[in-house]
């Protein structure tokens, strides 16, 4: 997960990926696997704000809620 996080972090600056909800979602997943739950939750919440529809938003918010302390 750590190596994947490095790669995803590099992509965050890509203009073409700005506003793409699955990038912070992937980042959240990697952070969760690294035990960084609070950061992961924030990423899923950020991804939810970028979601294109209610179902995607609900999925991302549920994932964030599962990481609540």
N, C-alpha and C positions, 0 to 999 in steps of 0.2 A: 503493500500500500504506500509506503514512503516514496518509492521511486515513481509510482503513478501520480502521487500528489505533486511532485516536482514537475512532471510533464503537464498536468492540468494547470498548475499555477502559471506556467509559461503561456498557455493558451488564453488565460484571462485577459491579456493585453491585446489579443487579436481583435481588430475592429469588426471583422465579419462575424464574430461570435458574441458580440455585445447584444444583450437581450435574449440570449439563447438559454432557456430555463434548465436544460439538462446539464449544462456545464457546472453550475453551482450544485446541482443534484449529485453529480458524479463526485465532485469535491467533498460534499457532505458524506457520501458513502465511504470514501477513503478515510476521511477524518474519523468517522465512527469506528472503522476497523483499526485505527491507530489508538483508540481509546480517548479521543478528543471530542467527547460527546457535546459539550456546550458549543464548540465551534461548528460541529456537524449540524446541530439543531439550527443554528443561525443560517447556515448555508441552505438547508432545506426550506426555511422560512423565506429566504431571499429568492430561491427558485420559485416558490409559490407565487410571489408577487409578479413574476415574469410569465407565469403559466398562460397558455392561450385559451384554455377553457376550464369550466368548473370541475370536471372530472380530474384533470391533471392537478389543478390547485388542491383539491381534496386529498389526492394521493400524497402530494408533497407535504401538506400540513399534517396529515396523519403520521407520516414518517418523522416529522419534526416533533410531534407530540409524543411519539414513542421514546424520544430521547430526553424527555423532561426528567429532572432530578427527582 
